[in-house]
Amino acid sequence: MPRTAILYARSHRRDNLARQVRELEDWCDRAGVVPLETVAEVALGIRASKRCRQLLADVAAGRADLLLIRDVARLSHDPRQLQQIINQYRHQIAISWDDRDPSRW
């Protein structure tokens, strides 16, 4: 059974969102991961958005296998919060901004 993912794109510029979503979808195609939902939001600030935290909780609850993001900055720019998120969800986050072979996911 293929793995599933919620795709999450976040930027302070709306025009960057479409590019991020395309990259996430391409990653899913290469990795054989089935995207269940795509969330793209314009968000400013350094802390993780409420929507991002909800998506992480959804993945932890088993709604999908992974939360797919372009890079860790999409989670938070706050170093303490980012470390906390990574510690809690490290096996449920996939990062598409990665030169490694996605088939390992």
CNS distance restraints for C-alpha pairs under 8 A (distance, minus, plus):
assign (resid   2 and name CA) (resid  32 and name CA) 6.61 0.50 0.50
assign (resid   2 and name CA) (resid  33 and name CA) 5.94 0.50 0.50
assign (resid   2 and name CA) (resid  34 and name CA) 6.67 0.50 0.50
assign (resid   3 and name CA) (resid  32 and name CA) 7.47 0.50 0.50
assign (resid   3 and name CA) (resid  33 and name CA) 5.06 0.50 0.50
assign (resid   3 and name CA) (resid  34 and name CA) 6.20 0.50 0.50
assign (resid   3 and name CA) (resid  64 and name CA) 7.85 0.50 0.50
assign (resid   3 and name CA) (resid  65 and name CA) 6.01 0.50 0.50
assign (resid   3 and name CA) (resid  66 and name CA) 7.84 0.50 0.50
assign (resid   3 and name CA) (resid 105 and name CA) 7.96 0.50 0.50
assign (resid   4 and name CA) (resid  33 and name CA) 5.39 0.50 0.50
assign (resid   4 and name CA) (resid  34 and name CA) 4.60 0.50 0.50
assign (resid   4 and name CA) (resid  35 and name CA) 5.72 0.50 0.50
assign (resid   4 and name CA) (resid  36 and name CA) 6.45 0.50 0.50
assign (resid   4 and name CA) (resid  64 and name CA) 5.26 0.50 0.50
assign (resid   4 and name CA) (resid  65 and name CA) 5.15 0.50 0.50
assign (resid   4 and name CA) (resid  66 and name CA) 6.38 0.50 0.50
assign (resid   5 and name CA) (resid  33 and name CA) 6.70 0.50 0.50
assign (resid   5 and name CA) (resid  34 and name CA) 6.16 0.50 0.50
assign (resid   5 and name CA) (resid  35 and name CA) 4.85 0.50 0.50
assign (resid   5 and name CA) (resid  36 and name CA) 5.84 0.50 0.50
assign (resid   5 and name CA) (resid  37 and name CA) 7.37 0.50 0.50
assign (resid   5 and name CA) (resid  64 and name CA) 5.31 0.50 0.50
assign (resid   5 and name CA) (resid  65 and name CA) 5.69 0.50 0.50
assign (resid   5 and name CA) (resid  66 and name CA) 4.56 0.50 0.50
assign (resid   5 and name CA) (resid  67 and name CA) 5.53 0.50 0.50
assign (resid   5 and name CA) (resid  68 and name CA) 6.20 0.50 0.50
assign (resid   6 and name CA) (resid  35 and name CA) 5.86 0.50 0.50
assign (resid   6 and name CA) (resid  36 and name CA) 5.60 0.50 0.50
assign (resid   6 and name CA) (resid  37 and name CA) 4.99 0.50 0.50
assign (resid   6 and name CA) (resid  38 and name CA) 5.96 0.50 0.50
assign (resid   6 and name CA) (resid  39 and name CA) 7.62 0.50 0.50
assign (resid   6 and name CA) (resid  55 and name CA) 7.58 0.50 0.50
assign (resid   6 and name CA) (resid  59 and name CA) 7.84 0.50 0.50
assign (resid   6 and name CA) (resid  64 and name CA) 6.49 0.50 0.50
assign (resid   6 and name CA) (resid  66 and name CA) 6.35 0.50 0.50
assign (resid   6 and name CA) (resid  67 and name CA) 4.96 0.50 0.50
assign (resid   6 and name CA) (resid  68 and name CA) 6.04 0.50 0.50
assign (resid   7 and name CA) (resid  21 and name CA) 7.47 0.50 0.50
assign (resid   7 and name CA) (resid  24 and name CA) 6.59 0.50 0.50
assign (resid   7 and name CA) (resid  25 and name CA) 7.94 0.50 0.50
assign (resid   7 and name CA) (resid  35 and name CA) 6.70 0.50 0.50
assign (resid   7 and name CA) (resid  36 and name CA) 7.83 0.50 0.50
assign (resid   7 and name CA) (resid  37 and name CA) 6.16 0.50 0.50
assign (resid   7 and name CA) (resid  38 and name CA) 4.60 0.50 0.50
assign (resid   7 and name CA) (resid  39 and name CA) 6.09 0.50 0.50
assign (resid   7 and name CA) (resid  67 and name CA) 6.04 0.50 0.50
assign (resid   7 and name CA) (resid  68 and name CA) 4.83 0.50 0.50
assign (resid   7 and name CA) (resid  69 and name CA) 6.33 0.50 0.50
assign (resid   8 and name CA) (resid  21 and name CA) 7.76 0.50 0.50
assign (resid   8 and name CA) (resid  38 and name CA) 6.04 0.50 0.50
assign (resid   8 and name CA) (resid  39 and name CA) 4.94 0.50 0.50
assign (resid   8 and name CA) (resid  40 and name CA) 5.88 0.50 0.50
assign (resid   8 and name CA) (resid  52 and name CA) 7.65 0.50 0.50
assign (resid   8 and name CA) (resid  67 and name CA) 6.93 0.50 0.50
assign (resid   8 and name CA) (resid  68 and name CA) 6.05 0.50 0.50
assign (resid   8 and name CA) (resid  69 and name CA) 5.35 0.50 0.50
assign (resid   8 and name CA) (resid  70 and name CA) 7.98 0.50 0.50
assign (resid   9 and name CA) (resid  17 and name CA) 6.03 0.50 0.50
assign (resid   9 and name CA) (resid  20 and name CA) 5.96 0.50 0.50
assign (resid   9 and name CA) (resid  21 and name CA) 6.22 0.50 0.50
assign (resid   9 and name CA) (resid  38 and name CA) 7.86 0.50 0.50
assign (resid   9 and name CA) (resid  39 and name CA) 6.25 0.50 0.50
assign (resid   9 and name CA) (resid  40 and name CA) 4.54 0.50 0.50
assign (resid   9 and name CA) (resid  41 and name CA) 6.43 0.50 0.50
assign (resid   9 and name CA) (resid  69 and name CA) 6.36 0.50 0.50
assign (resid   9 and name CA) (resid  70 and name CA) 7.13 0.50 0.50
assign (resid   9 and name CA) (resid  74 and name CA) 7.07 0.50 0.50
assign (resid  10 and name CA) (resid  17 and name CA) 6.55 0.50 0.50
assign (resid  10 and name CA) (resid  40 and name CA) 5.73 0.50 0.50
assign (resid  10 and name CA) (resid  41 and name CA) 5.05 0.50 0.50
assign (resid  10 and name CA) (resid  42 and name CA) 5.80 0.50 0.50
assign (resid  10 and name CA) (resid  43 and name CA) 6.40 0.50 0.50
assign (resid  10 and name CA) (resid  74 and name CA) 5.76 0.50 0.50
assign (resid  11 and name CA) (resid  16 and name CA) 6.42 0.50 0.50
assign (resid  11 and name CA) (resid  17 and name CA) 6.32 0.50 0.50
assign (resid  11 and name CA) (resid  41 and name CA) 6.72 0.50 0.50
assign (resid  11 and name CA) (resid  42 and name CA) 5.14 0.50 0.50
assign (resid  11 and name CA) (resid  43 and name CA) 5.89 0.50 0.50
assign (resid  11 and name CA) (resid  44 and name CA) 7.52 0.50 0.50
assign (resid  11 and name CA) (resid  74 and name CA) 7.63 0.50 0.50
assign (resid  12 and name CA) (resid  42 and name CA) 5.11 0.50 0.50
assign (resid  12 and name CA) (resid  43 and name CA) 5.25 0.50 0.50
assign (resid  12 and name CA) (resid  44 and name CA) 5.48 0.50 0.50
assign (resid  13 and name CA) (resid  17 and name CA) 7.20 0.50 0.50
assign (resid  13 and name CA) (resid  42 and name CA) 6.37 0.50 0.50
assign (resid  14 and name CA) (resid  18 and name CA) 7.67 0.50 0.50
assign (resid  14 and name CA) (resid  41 and name CA) 7.91 0.50 0.50
assign (resid  14 and name CA) (resid  42 and name CA) 6.11 0.50 0.50
assign (resid  15 and name CA) (resid  19 and name CA) 7.45 0.50 0.50
assign (resid  16 and name CA) (resid  20 and name CA) 6.30 0.50 0.50
assign (resid  17 and name CA) (resid  21 and name CA) 6.15 0.50 0.50
assign (resid  17 and name CA) (resid  40 and name CA) 6.29 0.50 0.50
assign (resid  17 and name CA) (resid  41 and name CA) 7.47 0.50 0.50
assign (resid  17 and name CA) (resid  42 and name CA) 7.87 0.50 0.50
assign (resid  18 and name CA) (resid  22 and name CA) 6.27 0.50 0.50
assign (resid  19 and name CA) (resid  23 and name CA) 6.29 0.50 0.50
assign (resid  20 and name CA) (resid  24 and name CA) 6.19 0.50 0.50
assign (resid  20 and name CA) (resid  70 and name CA) 6.75 0.50 0.50
assign (resid  21 and name CA) (resid  25 and name CA) 6.12 0.50 0.50
assign (resid  21 and name CA) (resid  38 and name CA) 7.65 0.50 0.50
assign (resid  21 and name CA) (resid  40 and name CA) 7.54 0.50 0.50
assign (resid  22 and name CA) (resid  26 and name CA) 6.08 0.50 0.50
assign (resid  23 and name CA) (resid  27 and name CA) 6.15 0.50 0.50
assign (resid  23 and name CA) (resid  70 and name CA) 7.65 0.50 0.50
assign (resid  23 and name CA) (resid  96 and name CA) 7.30 0.50 0.50
assign (resid  24 and name CA) (resid  28 and name CA) 6.32 0.50 0.50
assign (resid  24 and name CA) (resid  68 and name CA) 7.01 0.50 0.50
assign (resid  24 and name CA) (resid  69 and name CA) 7.07 0.50 0.50
assign (resid  24 and name CA) (resid  70 and name CA) 6.81 0.50 0.50
assign (resid  24 and name CA) (resid  96 and name CA) 6.25 0.50 0.50
assign (resid  25 and name CA) (resid  29 and name CA) 6.32 0.50 0.50
assign (resid  25 and name CA) (resid  35 and name CA) 7.49 0.50 0.50
assign (resid  26 and name CA) (resid  30 and name CA) 6.30 0.50 0.50
assign (resid  27 and name CA) (resid  31 and name CA) 6.02 0.50 0.50
assign (resid  27 and name CA) (resid  96 and name CA) 6.11 0.50 0.50
assign (resid  27 and name CA) (resid 102 and name CA) 7.08 0.50 0.50
assign (resid  28 and name CA) (resid  32 and name CA) 5.70 0.50 0.50
assign (resid  28 and name CA) (resid  33 and name CA) 4.69 0.50 0.50
assign (resid  28 and name CA) (resid  34 and name CA) 6.45 0.50 0.50
assign (resid  28 and name CA) (resid  35 and name CA) 6.89 0.50 0.50
assign (resid  29 and name CA) (resid  33 and name CA) 6.55 0.50 0.50
assign (resid  29 and name CA) (resid  34 and name CA) 7.90 0.50 0.50
assign (resid  30 and name CA) (resid 102 and name CA) 6.62 0.50 0.50
assign (resid  30 and name CA) (resid 103 and name CA) 7.07 0.50 0.50
assign (resid  31 and name CA) (resid 101 and name CA) 7.96 0.50 0.50
assign (resid  31 and name CA) (resid 102 and name CA) 4.83 0.50 0.50
assign (resid  31 and name CA) (resid 103 and name CA) 4.55 0.50 0.50
assign (resid  31 and name CA) (resid 104 and name CA) 7.62 0.50 0.50
assign (resid  31 and name CA) (resid 105 and name CA) 6.79 0.50 0.50
assign (resid  32 and name CA) (resid 103 and name CA) 7.13 0.50 0.50
assign (resid  36 and name CA) (resid  64 and name CA) 7.39 0.50 0.50
assign (resid  43 and name CA) (resid  49 and name CA) 7.32 0.50 0.50
assign (resid  45 and name CA) (resid  77 and name CA) 7.90 0.50 0.50
assign (resid  46 and name CA) (resid  76 and name CA) 5.72 0.50 0.50
assign (resid  46 and name CA) (resid  77 and name CA) 4.53 0.50 0.50
assign (resid  46 and name CA) (resid  78 and name CA) 5.39 0.50 0.50
assign (resid  47 and name CA) (resid  75 and name CA) 7.97 0.50 0.50
assign (resid  47 and name CA) (resid  76 and name CA) 5.10 0.50 0.50
assign (resid  47 and name CA) (resid  77 and name CA) 6.22 0.50 0.50
assign (resid  47 and name CA) (resid  78 and name CA) 5.75 0.50 0.50
assign (resid  47 and name CA) (resid  81 and name CA) 7.24 0.50 0.50
assign (resid  48 and name CA) (resid  52 and name CA) 6.24 0.50 0.50
assign (resid  48 and name CA) (resid  53 and name CA) 6.72 0.50 0.50
assign (resid  48 and name CA) (resid  74 and name CA) 7.88 0.50 0.50
assign (resid  48 and name CA) (resid  75 and name CA) 5.56 0.50 0.50
assign (resid  48 and name CA) (resid  76 and name CA) 4.66 0.50 0.50
assign (resid  48 and name CA) (resid  77 and name CA) 7.72 0.50 0.50
assign (resid  48 and name CA) (resid  81 and name CA) 7.75 0.50 0.50
assign (resid  49 and name CA) (resid  53 and name CA) 6.38 0.50 0.50
assign (resid  50 and name CA) (resid  54 and name CA) 6.17 0.50 0.50
assign (resid  51 and name CA) (resid  55 and name CA) 6.20 0.50 0.50
assign (resid  52 and name CA) (resid  56 and name CA) 6.27 0.50 0.50
assign (resid  52 and name CA) (resid  75 and name CA) 6.95 0.50 0.50
assign (resid  53 and name CA) (resid  57 and name CA) 6.27 0.50 0.50
assign (resid  54 and name CA) (resid  58 and name CA) 6.14 0.50 0.50
assign (resid  55 and name CA) (resid  59 and name CA) 6.28 0.50 0.50
assign (resid  55 and name CA) (resid  67 and name CA) 7.28 0.50 0.50
assign (resid  56 and name CA) (resid  60 and name CA) 6.18 0.50 0.50
assign (resid  56 and name CA) (resid  67 and name CA) 6.72 0.50 0.50
assign (resid  56 and name CA) (resid  89 and name CA) 7.48 0.50 0.50
assign (resid  57 and name CA) (resid  61 and name CA) 6.07 0.50 0.50
assign (resid  58 and name CA) (resid  62 and name CA) 6.50 0.50 0.50
assign (resid  58 and name CA) (resid  63 and name CA) 5.46 0.50 0.50
assign (resid  58 and name CA) (resid  64 and name CA) 7.23 0.50 0.50
assign (resid  59 and name CA) (resid  63 and name CA) 5.27 0.50 0.50
assign (resid  59 and name CA) (resid  64 and name CA) 5.03 0.50 0.50
assign (resid  59 and name CA) (resid  65 and name CA) 6.12 0.50 0.50
assign (resid  59 and name CA) (resid  66 and name CA) 6.18 0.50 0.50
assign (resid  59 and name CA) (resid  67 and name CA) 6.57 0.50 0.50
assign (resid  59 and name CA) (resid  92 and name CA) 6.93 0.50 0.50
assign (resid  60 and name CA) (resid  89 and name CA) 7.50 0.50 0.50
assign (resid  60 and name CA) (resid  92 and name CA) 7.31 0.50 0.50
assign (resid  65 and name CA) (resid  92 and name CA) 6.34 0.50 0.50
assign (resid  66 and name CA) (resid  91 and name CA) 7.98 0.50 0.50
assign (resid  66 and name CA) (resid  92 and name CA) 4.66 0.50 0.50
assign (resid  66 and name CA) (resid  93 and name CA) 5.34 0.50 0.50
assign (resid  66 and name CA) (resid  94 and name CA) 6.28 0.50 0.50
assign (resid  67 and name CA) (resid  92 and name CA) 6.19 0.50 0.50
assign (resid  67 and name CA) (resid  93 and name CA) 4.87 0.50 0.50
assign (resid  67 and name CA) (resid  94 and name CA) 6.11 0.50 0.50
assign (resid  68 and name CA) (resid  93 and name CA) 5.97 0.50 0.50
assign (resid  68 and name CA) (resid  94 and name CA) 4.75 0.50 0.50
assign (resid  68 and name CA) (resid  95 and name CA) 5.79 0.50 0.50
assign (resid  68 and name CA) (resid  96 and name CA) 6.92 0.50 0.50
assign (resid  69 and name CA) (resid  74 and name CA) 6.60 0.50 0.50
assign (resid  69 and name CA) (resid  93 and name CA) 7.48 0.50 0.50
assign (resid  69 and name CA) (resid  94 and name CA) 6.33 0.50 0.50
assign (resid  69 and name CA) (resid  95 and name CA) 5.05 0.50 0.50
assign (resid  69 and name CA) (resid  96 and name CA) 6.15 0.50 0.50
assign (resid  70 and name CA) (resid  74 and name CA) 7.02 0.50 0.50
assign (resid  70 and name CA) (resid  95 and name CA) 5.31 0.50 0.50
assign (resid  70 and name CA) (resid  96 and name CA) 4.78 0.50 0.50
assign (resid  70 and name CA) (resid  97 and name CA) 5.09 0.50 0.50
assign (resid  71 and name CA) (resid  75 and name CA) 7.99 0.50 0.50
assign (resid  71 and name CA) (resid  95 and name CA) 5.49 0.50 0.50
assign (resid  71 and name CA) (resid  96 and name CA) 6.75 0.50 0.50
assign (resid  71 and name CA) (resid  97 and name CA) 5.56 0.50 0.50
assign (resid  72 and name CA) (resid  76 and name CA) 7.13 0.50 0.50
assign (resid  72 and name CA) (resid  82 and name CA) 7.86 0.50 0.50
assign (resid  72 and name CA) (resid  95 and name CA) 7.21 0.50 0.50
assign (resid  73 and name CA) (resid  77 and name CA) 5.59 0.50 0.50
assign (resid  75 and name CA) (resid  82 and name CA) 6.64 0.50 0.50
assign (resid  75 and name CA) (resid  85 and name CA) 7.78 0.50 0.50
assign (resid  76 and name CA) (resid  81 and name CA) 6.70 0.50 0.50
assign (resid  76 and name CA) (resid  82 and name CA) 5.43 0.50 0.50
assign (resid  77 and name CA) (resid  81 and name CA) 7.92 0.50 0.50
assign (resid  77 and name CA) (resid  82 and name CA) 6.81 0.50 0.50
assign (resid  78 and name CA) (resid  82 and name CA) 5.95 0.50 0.50
assign (resid  79 and name CA) (resid  83 and name CA) 6.12 0.50 0.50
assign (resid  80 and name CA) (resid  84 and name CA) 6.27 0.50 0.50
assign (resid  81 and name CA) (resid  85 and name CA) 6.17 0.50 0.50
assign (resid  82 and name CA) (resid  86 and name CA) 6.12 0.50 0.50
assign (resid  83 and name CA) (resid  87 and name CA) 6.04 0.50 0.50
assign (resid  84 and name CA) (resid  88 and name CA) 6.16 0.50 0.50
assign (resid  85 and name CA) (resid  89 and name CA) 5.90 0.50 0.50
assign (resid  85 and name CA) (resid  90 and name CA) 7.60 0.50 0.50
assign (resid  86 and name CA) (resid  90 and name CA) 4.85 0.50 0.50
assign (resid  89 and name CA) (resid  93 and name CA) 6.35 0.50 0.50
assign (resid  94 and name CA) (resid 105 and name CA) 7.96 0.50 0.50
